[in-house]
């Protein structure tokens, strides 16, 4: 189910709105987000009614912050003010995107984590596509967090409340439940890599390719042309579907089109008495942390791109 994002912007920054929507294309296509802007208002409609109805039915408020935005009575004093009230009521998540250098650190936006990283204005990046990529990655994390708050996480029972206190109910997970959990985790990891490759491929001197190898495996290659002669990295990920000759429920190798019987590490479905979760196991080390599928995808992607000399701030 898509997260609804209300995009608040000054018409003087229309070029940034257009660019953001282009970079959000995959998020919209994959139904991670759906967006609302004042372009949806029909001629003759009552402006306030349309704007505040849309705002109150959204889960995320994206503000394209610039000198024109801060100077706009409607954007700053009407839309943002209402967004802050909804945020205080726990109904909305505010995300400032700094699209132009401005005095935003003297505004209420300063109390929030801004995008791109550290609130560095998009025009100050050497390559604006990389800046927008950073914004998209931040928005994807917001969507995941928002979705978790509005639905039951995979593998967890709904937790009823009695007398204002939540109950923890013990349960056992059978083979089918564990396999379904692994299938969904693989789907999340595959979509994460597919989208991330498409976004990374837009950056200068970087090339990325995603390829499905079937319903239960995929491979990715990243080339960093910033290095003389290029520096590349590969990963192949397999969903074992319960096959015993595999190393884990999901296994991966640092090679292109790797065979299913080779592995540099694996992802295992584990459970306690209450919930299922994922463990990330490597031959070099044994990490006993509990992961969800998005966290596993994050960890694998960062290690994968690091091998090509690419790191994220």
C-alpha positions as CSV (number, residue, x, y, z in Angstrom):
1,X,0.0,0.0,0.0
2,X,1.4,3.4,-1.1
3,X,2.3,6.1,1.4
4,X,0.6,9.4,0.6
5,X,3.0,12.3,0.5
6,X,1.8,15.9,0.4
7,X,4.4,18.0,-1.4
8,X,4.5,21.6,-0.3
9,X,6.4,24.0,-2.6
10,X,6.6,27.6,-3.9
11,X,5.7,27.9,-7.5
12,X,9.0,29.7,-7.9
13,X,10.6,26.3,-7.3
14,X,8.6,24.3,-9.9
15,X,11.8,23.1,-11.5
16,X,12.7,21.3,-8.3
17,X,9.3,19.8,-8.0
18,X,9.5,18.5,-11.6
19,X,13.0,17.1,-10.9
20,X,12.0,15.4,-7.7
21,X,9.1,13.7,-9.4
22,X,11.4,12.3,-12.1
23,X,13.7,10.9,-9.4
24,X,10.6,9.5,-7.5
25,X,9.4,7.7,-10.7
26,X,10.4,4.2,-9.4
27,X,9.0,4.8,-6.0
28,X,5.7,5.8,-7.6
29,X,5.8,2.9,-10.0
30,X,6.4,0.4,-7.2
31,X,3.6,2.0,-5.2
32,X,5.9,3.0,-2.4
33,X,4.6,6.5,-2.6
34,X,1.8,8.4,-4.1
35,X,2.1,12.2,-4.2
36,X,-0.3,15.1,-4.0
37,X,0.4,18.7,-5.1
38,X,-1.8,21.6,-6.0
39,X,-1.7,20.5,-9.6
40,X,-4.6,18.2,-8.5
41,X,-6.9,21.1,-7.8
42,X,-9.5,21.7,-10.5
43,X,-10.3,25.2,-11.6
44,X,-13.1,26.7,-9.6
45,X,-12.4,24.6,-6.5
46,X,-12.1,26.2,-3.1
47,X,-8.3,26.3,-2.5
48,X,-8.2,25.9,1.2
49,X,-10.7,23.0,1.2
50,X,-8.8,21.1,-1.4
51,X,-5.4,21.7,0.2
52,X,-6.3,20.9,3.8
53,X,-8.4,17.9,2.9
54,X,-5.4,16.5,1.0
55,X,-3.0,17.4,3.8
56,X,-5.0,15.8,6.5
57,X,-5.3,12.5,4.5
58,X,-1.5,12.3,4.0
59,X,1.1,10.5,6.0
60,X,4.2,12.4,4.9
61,X,4.7,16.2,4.3
62,X,7.6,16.9,2.0
63,X,8.6,20.6,2.0
64,X,10.8,21.9,-0.8
65,X,12.6,24.5,1.3
66,X,14.1,27.6,-0.4
67,X,14.1,31.4,0.1
68,X,10.8,31.6,-1.8
69,X,9.3,28.9,0.4
70,X,10.2,30.6,3.6
71,X,8.9,33.9,2.2
72,X,5.6,32.4,1.1
73,X,2.7,33.2,3.4
74,X,0.7,30.3,2.1
75,X,3.3,27.6,2.0
76,X,5.1,28.5,5.3
77,X,2.3,30.1,7.4
78,X,-0.6,27.9,6.2
79,X,0.5,24.5,4.9
80,X,3.5,24.1,7.2
81,X,1.7,25.4,10.2
82,X,-1.1,22.9,9.7
83,X,1.5,20.1,9.1
84,X,3.1,20.9,12.4
85,X,-0.3,20.5,14.2
86,X,-0.8,17.1,12.5
87,X,2.7,16.1,13.4
88,X,2.2,17.0,17.0
89,X,-0.9,14.7,17.0
90,X,1.2,11.9,15.6
91,X,-0.6,11.9,12.2
92,X,2.1,13.2,9.9
93,X,5.8,13.0,9.3
94,X,7.5,16.2,8.1
95,X,10.5,15.9,5.7
96,X,12.3,19.1,4.7
97,X,14.2,18.9,1.4
98,X,16.6,21.9,1.0
99,X,16.3,22.8,-2.7
100,X,18.1,26.1,-2.5
101,X,20.5,27.8,0.0
102,X,18.4,29.7,2.6
103,X,18.1,30.5,6.3
104,X,16.2,27.3,7.1
105,X,18.3,26.6,10.2
106,X,16.6,29.6,11.9
107,X,13.1,28.1,11.2
108,X,11.3,25.2,12.8
109,X,12.7,23.0,10.1
110,X,16.0,23.1,12.0
111,X,14.7,20.6,14.5
112,X,14.2,17.9,11.8
113,X,16.6,15.8,9.9
114,X,16.7,17.5,6.5
115,X,17.5,16.0,3.1
116,X,19.9,15.8,1.3
117,X,22.3,14.6,4.0
118,X,23.1,17.4,6.6
119,X,20.7,19.7,4.8
120,X,23.3,20.5,2.1
121,X,21.3,22.4,-0.6
122,X,20.9,20.5,-3.8
123,X,22.6,23.1,-6.0
124,X,25.8,22.9,-3.9
125,X,26.3,19.2,-4.8
126,X,28.8,18.5,-7.6
127,X,26.2,16.4,-9.4
128,X,22.6,17.3,-8.6
129,X,21.5,13.8,-9.6
130,X,23.5,12.4,-6.7
131,X,21.8,14.9,-4.4
132,X,18.4,13.7,-5.6
133,X,19.4,10.1,-5.3
134,X,20.3,10.9,-1.6
135,X,16.8,12.4,-1.2
136,X,15.2,9.4,-2.7
137,X,17.0,7.0,-0.4
138,X,15.9,9.1,2.6
139,X,12.3,9.1,1.4
140,X,12.4,5.3,0.9
141,X,13.5,4.9,4.6
142,X,10.7,7.3,5.7
143,X,8.2,5.2,3.7
144,X,9.4,2.0,5.4
145,X,9.2,3.5,8.8
146,X,5.7,5.0,8.2
147,X,4.4,1.7,6.8
148,X,5.6,-0.1,9.9
149,X,3.7,2.4,12.1
150,X,0.4,1.9,10.1
151,X,0.5,-1.9,9.7
152,X,1.7,-5.0,11.5
153,X,5.3,-5.9,10.7
154,X,5.8,-9.1,8.8
155,X,6.0,-12.0,11.3
156,X,4.4,-10.2,14.2
157,X,0.9,-10.7,15.5
158,X,-1.4,-7.9,16.1
159,X,-0.9,-6.9,19.8
160,X,-4.2,-6.4,21.5
161,X,-4.4,-4.0,24.4
162,X,-6.1,-4.7,27.7
163,X,-6.4,-2.0,30.3
164,X,-4.2,0.3,28.1
165,X,-1.3,-2.3,28.1
166,X,-0.2,-4.3,25.2
167,X,-0.2,-8.1,25.4
168,X,2.7,-10.3,24.2
169,X,1.3,-13.7,23.1
170,X,3.6,-16.7,22.7
171,X,3.3,-18.7,19.5
172,X,5.1,-21.2,17.4
173,X,5.9,-20.7,13.7
174,X,5.5,-23.6,11.3
175,X,7.5,-24.4,8.1
176,X,5.0,-22.6,5.8
177,X,5.0,-19.5,7.9
178,X,8.8,-19.4,7.9
179,X,9.0,-20.0,4.1
180,X,6.4,-17.2,3.5
181,X,8.5,-14.9,5.7
182,X,11.6,-15.8,3.6
183,X,9.7,-15.2,0.4
184,X,8.6,-11.8,1.4
185,X,12.0,-10.9,2.7
186,X,13.5,-11.9,-0.7
187,X,11.0,-9.8,-2.5
188,X,11.8,-6.7,-0.4
189,X,15.6,-7.3,-1.0
190,X,15.2,-7.8,-4.7
191,X,13.0,-4.6,-5.1
192,X,15.5,-2.6,-3.0
193,X,18.4,-3.7,-5.2
194,X,16.5,-3.1,-8.5
195,X,15.4,0.4,-7.5
196,X,18.9,1.3,-6.0
197,X,20.6,0.2,-9.2
198,X,18.3,2.3,-11.3
199,X,19.0,5.3,-9.1
200,X,22.8,4.7,-8.9
201,X,23.0,4.4,-12.7
202,X,22.0,8.1,-12.9
203,X,25.1,9.3,-11.1
204,X,28.2,10.5,-13.0
205,X,31.0,8.0,-13.4
206,X,28.8,5.2,-12.0
207,X,27.0,2.4,-13.8
208,X,24.8,-0.2,-12.3
209,X,22.9,-3.1,-13.7
210,X,20.2,-5.3,-12.1
211,X,19.2,-8.6,-13.7
212,X,16.6,-11.2,-12.6
213,X,17.9,-14.7,-13.0
214,X,14.5,-16.3,-12.4
215,X,11.7,-16.0,-9.8
216,X,14.1,-16.8,-6.9
217,X,17.4,-15.2,-7.8
218,X,18.9,-12.0,-9.1
219,X,22.4,-10.5,-9.8
220,X,23.7,-7.0,-9.8
221,X,26.9,-5.3,-11.1
222,X,28.2,-1.8,-10.2
223,X,31.1,-0.2,-12.1
224,X,32.9,2.9,-10.7
225,X,34.5,4.6,-13.7
226,X,36.1,7.1,-11.4
227,X,38.9,4.6,-11.0
228,X,41.4,4.3,-13.8
229,X,40.2,1.3,-15.8
230,X,37.1,1.1,-13.7
231,X,36.4,-0.7,-10.4
232,X,33.5,-3.1,-10.2
233,X,31.5,-5.1,-7.7
234,X,29.1,-8.1,-8.2
235,X,26.5,-9.8,-6.1
236,X,24.1,-12.7,-6.7
237,X,21.3,-13.5,-4.3
238,X,19.3,-16.7,-4.2
239,X,16.1,-17.6,-2.3
240,X,16.6,-21.2,-1.4
241,X,12.9,-22.1,-1.1
242,X,13.7,-24.5,1.7
243,X,16.3,-26.5,-0.3
244,X,18.7,-28.2,2.1
245,X,21.9,-27.8,-0.1
246,X,21.7,-24.0,0.3
247,X,23.6,-22.3,3.1
248,X,20.6,-20.3,4.5
249,X,17.0,-19.3,3.6
250,X,18.5,-16.6,1.4
251,X,22.2,-16.8,0.3
252,X,24.5,-14.4,-1.5
253,X,27.9,-14.5,-3.2
254,X,30.2,-11.7,-4.4
255,X,30.1,-12.7,-8.0
256,X,28.1,-12.2,-11.2
257,X,25.5,-14.9,-12.0
258,X,26.8,-17.0,-9.1
259,X,25.7,-20.6,-8.7
260,X,23.2,-21.4,-6.0
261,X,25.6,-23.8,-4.3
262,X,28.2,-21.1,-3.8
263,X,27.9,-18.5,-1.0
264,X,29.8,-15.8,0.9
265,X,27.0,-15.4,3.4
266,X,23.4,-16.1,4.1
267,X,20.2,-14.7,5.6
268,X,18.4,-17.0,8.0
269,X,14.8,-16.9,9.2
270,X,14.8,-17.2,13.0
271,X,12.1,-16.7,15.7
272,X,11.7,-16.3,19.4
273,X,8.5,-17.2,21.2
274,X,6.7,-14.1,19.8
275,X,8.0,-13.0,16.4
276,X,10.0,-14.1,13.4
277,X,13.1,-12.1,12.3
278,X,16.1,-12.3,10.1
279,X,19.7,-13.1,11.0
280,X,22.6,-12.1,8.8
281,X,25.3,-14.8,8.8
282,X,28.8,-14.5,7.2
283,X,31.7,-17.0,7.1
284,X,34.0,-14.3,8.5
285,X,31.8,-13.2,11.4
286,X,28.6,-14.3,13.1
287,X,26.3,-11.3,13.6
288,X,23.5,-12.2,16.0
289,X,21.5,-9.0,15.5
290,X,17.9,-9.1,14.6
291,X,17.0,-7.7,11.2
292,X,13.9,-7.0,9.1
293,X,14.1,-7.3,5.4
294,X,14.8,-3.6,4.7
295,X,17.7,-3.6,7.2
296,X,19.1,-6.7,5.5
297,X,18.8,-5.0,2.1
298,X,20.5,-1.9,3.5
299,X,23.4,-4.0,4.9
300,X,24.0,-6.0,1.7
301,X,23.7,-3.0,-0.5
302,X,26.3,-1.0,1.5
303,X,28.7,-3.8,1.5
304,X,28.2,-4.5,-2.2
305,X,28.8,-0.9,-3.3
306,X,31.7,-0.5,-0.9
307,X,33.5,-3.1,-3.0
308,X,33.3,-0.7,-5.9
309,X,34.7,2.2,-3.9
310,X,31.3,3.7,-3.2
311,X,30.2,4.7,0.3
312,X,27.3,6.7,1.7
313,X,27.6,9.6,4.2
